[in-house]
Amino acid sequence: MKRPRRNHSATFKAKVALTAIRGELTLAQLAERFDIHPNQVAQWKDELLQRAAEVFATAADNRGPAPDLKALHAKIGQQALEIDFLAGALGRGNDASAKR
């Protein structure tokens, strides 16, 4: 009979991954100890090693490049002109709720 799918907490995953990194036990022994599949232990260990630098990253490192404000303002202006043009073409003067 299959075991129902389990969701493990982040602290449990970190505990298993740190134990695997220490290397005191084999993956099979860790899997038996924590009652999970050996492949899962290896996956969590690899993920921890790949993303360990994110723990020490500063807020400035996490932010992407600043958006180009000049291009954004130009886009806003273009859209405002298009809206005004379309409002005039539809015969709706300044009153946006006017009906034909």
C-alpha positions as CSV (number, residue, x, y, z in Angstrom):
1,M,0.0,0.0,0.0
2,K,1.3,3.4,-0.9
3,R,2.1,6.0,1.8
4,P,0.2,9.3,1.4
5,R,2.1,12.2,0.1
6,R,3.8,14.2,2.9
7,N,4.8,17.9,2.9
8,H,7.9,18.6,4.9
9,S,8.6,21.9,6.6
10,A,11.6,24.1,5.6
11,T,13.3,23.5,9.0
12,F,13.0,19.7,8.5
13,K,14.5,20.0,5.1
14,A,17.4,22.2,6.3
15,K,18.1,19.8,9.2
16,V,18.3,16.8,6.8
17,A,20.4,18.7,4.3
18,L,22.9,20.0,7.0
19,T,23.2,16.5,8.4
20,A,23.9,15.2,4.8
21,I,26.6,17.9,4.3
22,R,28.4,16.9,7.5
23,G,28.9,13.5,5.9
24,E,28.9,11.5,9.1
25,L,26.2,9.1,7.7
26,T,25.5,7.8,4.2
27,L,22.5,8.9,2.3
28,A,20.9,5.5,2.9
29,Q,21.4,5.8,6.7
30,L,20.0,9.4,6.7
31,A,17.0,8.3,4.7
32,E,16.3,5.5,7.1
33,R,16.8,7.8,10.1
34,F,14.5,10.5,8.8
35,D,12.1,8.1,7.1
36,I,12.4,9.6,3.6
37,H,13.8,8.4,0.2
38,P,17.6,8.6,-0.3
39,N,17.0,10.6,-3.5
40,Q,15.2,13.2,-1.5
41,V,18.1,13.6,0.9
42,A,20.5,14.1,-2.1
43,Q,18.1,16.7,-3.7
44,W,17.8,18.8,-0.5
45,K,21.5,18.6,0.0
46,D,22.2,19.8,-3.6
47,E,19.6,22.6,-3.3
48,L,21.2,23.8,0.0
49,L,24.6,23.9,-1.6
50,Q,23.4,25.8,-4.6
51,R,21.4,28.4,-2.7
52,A,23.6,28.9,0.3
53,A,24.9,32.3,-0.9
54,E,21.3,33.7,-0.8
55,V,21.4,33.5,3.0
56,F,24.2,36.0,3.2
57,A,23.1,38.3,0.4
58,T,22.2,41.8,1.3
59,A,19.0,43.6,0.3
60,A,21.0,45.5,-2.4
61,D,22.2,42.2,-3.9
62,N,18.7,40.8,-4.0
63,R,17.3,43.8,-5.9
64,G,17.5,43.7,-9.7
65,P,18.6,46.6,-11.8
66,A,16.7,49.9,-11.4
67,P,14.0,50.4,-14.0
68,D,14.6,53.1,-16.6
69,L,12.4,55.9,-15.4
70,K,12.8,58.0,-18.6
71,A,11.4,55.1,-20.7
72,L,8.6,54.5,-18.2
73,H,7.6,58.2,-18.3
74,A,7.7,58.2,-22.1
75,K,5.4,55.2,-22.1
76,I,2.9,56.9,-19.8
77,G,2.9,60.0,-21.9
78,Q,2.3,57.9,-25.1
79,Q,-0.6,56.1,-23.4
80,A,-2.2,59.3,-22.2
81,L,-2.1,60.7,-25.8
82,E,-3.7,57.5,-27.2
83,I,-6.4,57.7,-24.6
84,D,-7.2,61.3,-25.4
85,F,-7.2,60.6,-29.1
86,L,-9.5,57.6,-28.8
87,A,-11.8,59.5,-26.4
88,G,-12.1,62.2,-29.1
89,A,-12.6,59.7,-31.9
90,L,-15.5,58.1,-30.0
91,G,-17.2,61.5,-29.5
92,R,-16.8,61.5,-25.8
93,G,-15.5,64.9,-24.8
94,N,-14.2,65.4,-21.3
95,D,-17.0,63.3,-19.8
96,A,-15.8,59.7,-19.8
97,S,-19.2,58.5,-18.7
98,A,-21.2,60.2,-21.5
99,K,-23.3,58.0,-23.6
100,R,-23.9,58.3,-27.4
